[in-house]
Amino acid sequence: MQIITSEALISFLAHVGTGLGLMILGVIVFAFTTKFSEATLIREGNLAVALKLWGKAIGLAIVIYTVWANSVNLFDAFVWGLIGIATQVIAYWVIEYVLTPKTNLAKKVEEGNIAIGFSLFSISIVVGLVVAASLTY
């Protein structure tokens, strides 16, 4: 039976706190890229917006998981977590604004288009997997 040391517990709590902090930061950064209040629309029952938001969160969690699994220390994990979040946001912008210039995806999601919301949910997870794979070293 292994005994948990206070050093191991502190390290665990530091990683959990930093990881959750990065998740919150990432979701806030994504919220600034949206012209509408995602929280309000989700409270009103807009499933498309919920899919879009939580797809981004899952993509970010995949990135943070990979960073934690491959980092050498907490500072390394934090820095690569920030890089992963920035890359995730930029990649998402490229997909949403560059690859679909004739369709206002944000407006379609705000209107409740579930097909677009699910597509953005899926794209966020795909981007998260690609970014995460690129962060393995």
Sequence and secondary structure as in RCSB ss.txt:
>XXXX:A:sequence
MQIITSEALISFLAHVGTGLGLMILGVIVFAFTTKFSEATLIREGNLAVALKLWGKAIGLAIVIYTVWANSVNLF
DAFVWGLIGIATQVIAYWVIEYVLTPKTNLAKKVEEGNIAIGFSLFSISIVVGLVVAASLTY
>XXXX:A:secstr
     HHHHHHHHHHHHHHHHHHHHHHHHHHHT SS HHHHHHTT HHHHHHHHHHHHHHHHHHHHHHHH SSHH
HHHHHHHHHHHHHHHHHHIIIIIS TTS HHHHHHTT HHHHHHHHHHHHHHHHHHHHHT  
